[in-house]
Amino acid sequence: MKILHTSDWHLGQHFMGKSRREEHKAFIEWLLTVVERESIEAVIIAGDVFDTGSPPSYAREMYHQLVLEMRARTCQLVVIAGNHDSVSMLNESKSLLAYLDVQVISQADLTDLDSHVVTLKDRRGNEAAWLCAVPYLRPKDIMQSQSGQSEQDKKEGLLKQIKDFYLRLYQLAALRNADRKKPLPIIGTGHLTAFGSQLSESVRDLYVGTLDTLPTSVFPPFDYLALGHIHRPQAIGNNGCFRYSGSPIALSFDELGRDKSVVILDTELLSTAMLSKDCNVMTDLFAEQEEPVVLKPIPCFQPMVSLQGDLQSLLSQIEGLSCEEGKTIWLEVSVLADEYLSDLHKQLLQVVEGKPIELLRVMRRRAQGETSMAFTERQTLSELSVEEVFDRSVTASLDLKDEEKTALSQLFQQCLEDVNEQMEGHGKVQVETVE
């Protein structure tokens, strides 16, 4: 059986005022082609299916159409909630989608651990793998706070609860293997920041309670761990079996220069690797070897370019840009200059005029490496999320100690979660920044 691991679609996202609708549409069409050509029998989306808790109607339509397309291809779909996903919104159609062979895991449920151990079956209906489906973990779902605890006690207690939760699910899956002559692979999921992972500009700090990163020691010895939240595809730990698939499209300019990909697992080969205890499966993206875990590169659906240099160099670089017919380049430029350039935007707009280029962001940096608060990033508040505005405000506060900044960030994230949970069901919640 072949299983495809993907994550962080962020359906409904707007990027500097630009809709990603057409990109997501193209990606889903490509994905369905891969499902057919590679004979994929299960797809795991490891969190952040949507960009917000109240996604636009077209994003919901894409989601439900995907379910129908997977059903038509006899491909099982497992949807894991991420920190951007609304629990109540995913639960709205959860029961209905179960009839279409779609399992939606929206939040941790300690009272029904069996619901987290999903049986992955091939097209013939044979059991092929056990999936310990763990969504983004909210502390209130897995532990109760106690009065009088120190900050360190809270961290240690939460870390233990997370580790115990994963272990109990792994043990349930292992019990299902007890009566089998040939044990099935046990796969885990997670939507979190693992220690050592490389973040990008579009990934904000993700706290599970007071924990910002989790060590790989919290995870049982899964045969594969499908992770979400980090947008750069990468493996963590000492082998290639704990992996972030990354986002299917570039969600920030600093994600350019790396191939986007999905991960394809072969349970037969994974079982062989289990027996040999050799799971070092890091392979070349285009290798045609039989490996239990391989990466499938995703085409670029929207050209994006980030350029840096002095003004004359940038004007020359922009003149040399080209893309395939019918496409438009989204452009970011970083101008290196010590002096103030009053006509900077005018010159840049003149050089892109008449070309298939949209100038989305202009930043000015001092050539000598010094920063200017006024011109480091010329972004309007409408281009920033509420979280980004808060983070920048806290970072800019020189009177706060590091531990105070961390505490404020944690409280702010908790407040946002509480507000969104209370307001879900009362119409669309939109928190905006105003200038």
C-alpha positions in Angstrom: 0.0 0.0 0.0 1.2 3.5 -0.8 0.4 6.4 1.5 0.9 10.1 0.7 1.8 12.6 3.4 1.2 16.3 2.9 0.4 19.2 5.2 0.0 23.0 5.6 -2.3 23.7 2.6 -3.7 26.9 4.1 -6.7 26.9 1.8 -8.2 30.4 1.7 -4.9 32.2 2.3 -4.3 35.7 1.0 -0.7 36.7 0.5 0.0 40.4 0.5 -3.4 41.0 -0.9 -3.2 38.2 -3.5 -5.5 35.2 -3.4 -3.9 31.7 -3.6 -7.0 30.2 -5.0 -5.7 29.3 -8.4 -2.5 27.9 -7.0 -4.4 25.6 -4.6 -6.7 24.5 -7.4 -3.7 23.6 -9.6 -2.0 21.8 -6.7 -5.1 19.7 -5.9 -5.4 18.8 -9.6 -1.8 17.7 -9.6 -2.2 15.8 -6.4 -5.2 13.8 -7.9 -3.0 12.9 -10.9 -0.3 11.7 -8.5 -2.8 9.6 -6.6 -3.8 7.9 -9.9 -0.3 7.4 -11.4 1.3 6.3 -8.2 -1.6 4.1 -7.1 -1.9 6.0 -3.8 -4.4 4.4 -1.4 -4.4 6.8 1.5 -3.6 10.5 1.9 -2.7 12.1 5.2 -3.0 15.9 5.6 -1.0 16.6 8.8 -2.7 19.9 9.8 -3.6 23.4 8.6 -5.9 22.4 5.9 -7.3 26.0 6.1 -5.6 29.2 6.7 -8.1 30.6 9.2 -10.9 29.2 11.5 -13.4 30.9 9.2 -12.2 30.2 5.7 -13.9 31.7 2.6 -16.6 29.6 0.9 -14.5 28.7 -2.1 -11.9 27.1 0.3 -14.6 25.0 1.9 -15.8 24.0 -1.5 -12.3 22.9 -2.5 -12.1 20.8 0.7 -15.4 19.0 0.1 -14.7 18.5 -3.6 -11.4 16.9 -2.6 -13.3 14.4 -0.5 -15.5 13.5 -3.5 -12.4 13.1 -5.8 -10.6 10.9 -3.3 -13.8 8.8 -2.9 -14.0 8.4 -6.7 -10.4 7.1 -6.7 -11.0 4.7 -3.8 -8.4 6.6 -1.8 -8.7 6.9 2.0 -8.3 10.4 3.3 -7.2 11.3 6.9 -7.4 15.0 7.9 -5.5 16.1 11.0 -6.3 19.5 12.5 -3.6 22.1 12.8 -3.3 25.3 14.9 -4.9 27.3 12.0 -7.9 24.9 11.8 -11.2 25.4 13.7 -12.2 22.4 15.7 -15.9 23.2 15.5 -15.7 23.9 11.7 -14.0 20.6 11.0 -16.5 18.8 13.3 -19.5 20.2 11.3 -19.0 17.7 8.5 -16.9 15.1 10.4 -19.7 12.5 10.8 -20.9 12.9 7.2 -17.4 12.6 5.8 -16.9 9.3 7.8 -19.4 7.7 5.4 -17.1 8.7 2.5 -14.1 7.0 4.1 -12.7 10.2 5.5 -11.4 10.3 9.0 -11.2 13.8 10.6 -9.2 14.1 13.8 -10.0 17.6 15.1 -8.8 17.5 18.7 -7.3 15.1 21.3 -9.8 13.0 23.1 -8.5 11.2 26.2 -11.9 9.5 26.8 -11.7 7.7 23.4 -8.1 6.8 22.5 -9.3 4.2 20.0 -10.7 6.9 17.8 -7.1 8.2 17.4 -5.8 4.8 16.0 -7.0 4.7 12.4 -6.8 1.6 10.3 -5.3 2.3 6.9 -6.6 -0.2 4.3 -5.6 -0.9 0.7 -8.1 -1.0 -2.1 -8.9 -4.7 -1.4 -9.9 -3.8 2.1 -6.9 -5.4 3.7 -5.3 -3.7 6.8 -2.0 -2.2 5.7 -0.9 0.1 8.6 -2.0 1.6 11.9 -2.1 5.4 12.1 -1.8 7.1 15.5 -3.6 10.3 14.5 -2.6 13.2 16.7 -3.8 16.7 15.9 -2.4 20.0 17.2 -2.5 19.5 20.9 -4.1 22.1 23.2 -3.1 21.8 26.8 -6.7 21.8 28.0 -7.4 18.7 25.9 -4.7 16.5 27.6 -4.2 17.9 31.1 -5.7 20.0 33.9 -3.7 22.9 35.3 -3.0 23.0 39.0 -2.7 26.0 41.2 0.7 26.8 42.7 2.7 25.2 39.9 5.9 27.0 38.9 6.5 27.7 35.2 9.0 24.9 35.1 6.6 22.5 36.7 4.0 23.3 34.1 6.4 22.7 31.3 7.6 19.4 32.7 4.0 18.3 33.4 2.8 19.2 29.9 5.8 17.5 28.3 5.0 14.3 30.2 1.3 14.4 29.3 2.2 14.7 25.6 4.7 11.9 25.8 2.2 9.7 27.6 -0.5 10.5 25.1 1.7 9.4 22.2 2.9 6.3 24.1 -0.6 5.2 24.9 -1.7 5.4 21.3 1.4 3.6 20.1 0.7 0.8 22.6 -2.8 0.5 21.3 -1.5 0.1 17.8 1.1 -2.4 19.0 -1.6 -4.5 20.7 -3.3 -4.8 17.3 -0.1 -6.2 15.9 0.2 -8.8 18.7 -2.0 -11.4 17.0 -0.5 -10.9 13.6 2.2 -13.1 12.1 3.5 -10.1 10.2 3.2 -6.8 12.1 1.9 -3.8 10.3 3.8 -0.5 10.3 2.8 2.0 13.0 2.6 5.6 11.7 2.2 8.7 13.8 1.2 12.3 13.1 1.8 15.6 14.8 1.3 19.3 14.2 4.0 21.0 16.2 7.5 22.4 16.2 10.1 19.7 16.8 13.5 20.6 18.1 16.0 21.2 15.3 13.5 22.0 12.6 14.1 25.0 10.3 11.3 27.6 10.2 10.4 30.1 7.5 9.0 33.6 7.6 5.4 32.4 7.2 5.6 30.0 10.2 5.0 31.8 13.5 6.1 30.4 16.8 3.7 27.6 17.8 3.2 27.1 21.5 1.7 24.0 23.1 0.9 25.6 26.4 4.3 27.0 27.5 6.3 24.7 25.2 7.6 26.2 22.0 9.6 23.2 20.7 9.3 19.5 21.5 12.2 17.1 21.6 12.0 14.0 19.4 12.3 11.9 22.7 8.5 12.5 23.2 7.7 10.3 20.3 7.5 6.5 20.4 9.5 4.5 17.9 7.1 5.0 15.0 8.0 3.4 11.7 7.1 6.8 10.2 6.0 10.1 11.7 4.0 12.5 9.5 4.5 16.0 10.8 3.0 19.4 9.9 3.4 23.1 10.8 6.9 23.7 9.4 6.6 24.8 5.8 10.1 23.7 4.7 10.3 19.9 3.8 12.8 18.3 6.1 13.6 15.3 8.2 14.2 15.5 11.9 16.3 13.2 14.2 18.9 10.8 13.0 16.9 9.0 10.3 14.5 9.9 7.5 11.4 8.5 9.1 10.3 11.5 11.1 9.5 14.1 8.5 7.8 17.4 7.7 6.3 17.3 4.3 6.3 21.1 4.1 3.6 23.3 2.5 2.7 22.5 -1.2 3.2 26.2 -2.2 5.6 28.9 -1.0 3.8 30.8 1.7 6.6 33.4 2.1 9.4 34.7 -0.1 12.1 33.1 2.1 10.7 29.6 1.2 12.0 30.1 -2.4 15.0 28.1 -3.6 13.8 24.8 -2.2 11.7 22.2 -3.9 8.3 21.7 -2.5 7.3 18.1 -2.2 4.9 15.5 -0.8 6.1 12.3 0.8 5.1 8.9 -0.4 5.4 5.8 1.8 5.3 2.2 0.7 4.1 0.0 3.6 5.5 -3.2 2.1 9.0 -1.6 1.8 8.5 0.0 5.2 7.8 -3.4 6.7 11.0 -4.7 5.2 12.8 -1.7 6.7 11.2 -2.6 10.1 12.7 -6.0 9.9 16.1 -4.8 9.0 15.9 -1.9 11.6 17.3 0.3 8.9 15.2 3.4 8.3 17.8 5.7 6.9 15.8 6.6 3.8 17.2 10.0 2.8 17.2 9.8 -1.0 17.7 12.1 -3.9 14.5 13.8 -4.9 14.6 12.2 -8.3 16.1 8.8 -7.4 14.3 5.8 -9.0 15.3 3.4 -6.2 12.9 1.3 -4.3 12.9 3.1 -0.9 10.1 3.0 1.7 10.0 6.8 1.8 10.5 9.0 -1.2 9.9 12.7 -2.0 7.7 13.7 -4.9 8.6 17.3 -6.1 5.6 19.6 -6.6 5.6 21.9 -9.7 5.7 25.7 -9.1 2.2 27.0 -9.9 3.0 30.7 -9.2 6.3 32.3 -10.1 7.8 34.2 -7.2 11.1 36.0 -7.2 13.1 37.8 -4.4 15.9 40.1 -5.5 18.5 42.0 -3.5 21.1 44.6 -4.4 21.6 48.3 -4.9 19.1 50.2 -7.0 21.0 50.0 -10.3 21.6 46.3 -9.8 18.0 45.7 -9.1 16.8 47.6 -12.1 19.1 45.4 -14.3 18.0 42.2 -12.6 14.3 43.1 -13.1 14.9 43.8 -16.8 16.3 40.3 -17.1 13.3 38.5 -15.5 11.1 36.3 -17.7 8.4 33.6 -17.1 6.3 31.4 -19.2 3.5 32.9 -21.2 0.3 33.5 -19.3 2.1 33.7 -15.9 2.8 36.7 -13.8 5.8 37.0 -11.4 5.2 38.1 -7.8 8.3 40.1 -6.9 9.9 41.2 -3.7 13.0 43.4 -3.7 15.5 44.4 -1.0 17.3 47.6 -1.8 20.7 48.0 -0.3 21.4 51.7 0.2 22.8 54.0 2.9 21.1 57.1 1.6 17.4 57.8 1.4 16.0 57.3 -2.1 13.0 59.5 -2.5 12.0 58.1 -5.9 12.6 54.4 -5.1 9.1 53.2 -5.7 8.7 55.3 -8.8 11.8 53.8 -10.5 10.8 50.3 -9.6 7.3 50.7 -10.9 8.7 52.2 -14.1 10.9 49.2 -14.8 8.1 46.7 -14.2 5.6 48.6 -16.2 4.3 46.6 -19.2 6.0 43.4 -17.9 4.2 40.3 -16.4 5.5 41.4 -13.0 3.6 42.5 -9.9 5.7 44.2 -7.3 4.4 43.0 -3.9 7.0 44.2 -1.4 9.9 46.6 -1.3 12.3 46.6 1.6 15.3 48.9 2.2 18.4 47.8 4.1 21.5 49.8 4.9 24.4 48.6 2.8 26.7 48.6 5.8 24.4 46.1 7.6 22.8 48.7 9.9 19.0 48.6 10.1 16.6 51.5 9.8 13.4 51.1 11.7 11.6 53.3 9.3 12.6 51.5 6.1 13.7 47.9 7.1 10.3 46.6 6.0 7.9 48.7 4.1 4.8 46.8 5.0 1.4 48.1 5.8 -0.5 46.7 8.7 -3.0 45.1 6.2 -0.1 42.9 5.0 0.6 41.6 8.5 -1.4 39.2 10.7 -2.4 40.1 14.2 0.2 37.7 15.5 3.0 39.3 13.5 2.0 42.8 14.7 2.1 41.6 18.3 5.4 39.8 17.8 7.0 42.9 16.3 5.7 45.1 19.0 7.0 42.8 21.8 10.4 42.5 20.0 10.7 46.2 19.7 10.1 46.8 23.4 13.5 47.3 24.9 12.3 47.5 28.5 11.1 43.8 28.5 13.3 40.9 29.5 13.4 37.8 27.4 11.3 35.8 29.8 8.7 38.6 30.0 8.5 38.6 26.2 8.0 34.9 26.1 5.3 35.0 28.8 3.5 37.8 26.9 3.5 35.8 23.7 2.1 32.8 25.4 -0.7 34.8 27.0 -1.5 36.5 23.7 -1.7 33.1 21.9 -4.0 31.8 24.6 -6.2 34.9 24.4 -6.5 34.5 20.6 -7.5 30.8 20.9 -10.1 31.6 23.6 -11.6 34.4 21.6 -11.8 32.3 18.4 -13.4 29.4 20.3 -16.0 31.6 22.0 -16.9 33.4 18.7 -17.0 30.3 16.4 -20.6 29.7 15.6 -21.5 33.4 15.8 -20.4 34.2 12.3 -17.1 35.0 10.8 -14.5 36.3 13.3 -12.0 38.6 11.8 -9.5 40.5 14.0 -7.9 43.3 12.0 -5.1 45.7 12.5 -5.8 49.3 11.8 -3.3 52.1 11.0 
